[in-house]
Amino acid sequence: MFVIHTGCGARTTSADSCTECGERLTARNTSWHSLARTPDPVPLAATYASPAPSVKAISQNGPAL
């Protein structure tokens, strides 16, 4: 298995920053690739859901029932 920085498309051997371009690695810009499991890289972070409503918005509208 190897790690791919999706920002530049290179394999990286570091967990902190890309060893090819130096960009900081996060779950959003990193995927792993295991040729034994799948021919395509697997992203570490999927599409993000919208953030939860703020406490202020909940208190103004009252609690959900």
Secondary structure, DSSP 4 states (H G I P E B T S, - for coil): -EEEETTTTEEES-SSB-TTT-PBP-STTEEEE-TTT-SS-EESS-PPPPPPPPHHHHHHH----
